[in-house]
Amino acid sequence: MYRPIRLFWNLAAIGGATAVGVTTHDPGLIVVTFLGGLLVPRLLGLSPRGPGMMAWGRGGCRAHAAPGTTEI
């Protein structure tokens, strides 16, 4: 379920950066458009966090485990 959504947003980022590159020929705008296209959907929650993504808020960090617990 997560792969088609991620694929869509990744292709949209590539397409947006390509369109900006063809129209402006400015490398700085191409980079900003590409990185923004990758990050903004995730920050807005349009691309769900699936398995393998960082587990924020789900206990993914072992650094704050209770004393005496073993690490996996």
N, C-alpha and C positions, 0 to 999 in steps of 0.2 A: 504494500500500500504506500509506503514512503518513497519507494524508488521512482514511480512515475511523477510524483509531485516534485521531488528533487531534480529529476531529469528535466522537467518542464522549466523550472526556475533557472537551472544552469544553462539550458539552451537559450532562454530569454536573455540572460546576462551576456552570453556570447553574441547573440543577435543584436542586442543593443549596442555593445561595444563595436561591433562591425559596422553598424549603421552610422555611429558617431565617427568612426575612423574614415569611412568613405566620404562623409559630408564635410568634416572639418580638417582632416589630416593633421590633427594635433595629438601627439602621443600622450600628453598629460590628461586630456579629456577622455581618451580611450581607457587609460588605466583607472581613472576615477569612476567612469561609467561601469567598467567591468567589475571592480571591487564593490561598488555600490549595488550592482545587480546581484552579486552573490550574498552580500550581507543584509541588505534591507529586508528582503522577504523573511529571512530568519528572525531578524529583530522585531518585525511586526507580527510574527506568529503565523505567517502565511505558509511557511514550510515547516511541517511538524518535525520534532526531534525524534528520530527513530533509534533503533538499536545501533550501537556503535558510536553514537554521538555522546558528547559530554553530558554526564548525568547531574546537572545542576538541580539542587533541591531534592534529590532522590538518594542521598547518602552515598554518593560515589566517591567521596573523599575519605581516605583511610587515615589521614593525618590527625583527625580529631576523634579517633576511636577511643572507647573507654579503656582505662588502664587494665592490663591483664589480658586483653583480647589478642588473638593471634591474627597476623596478616595472612591474606590468601596469596 
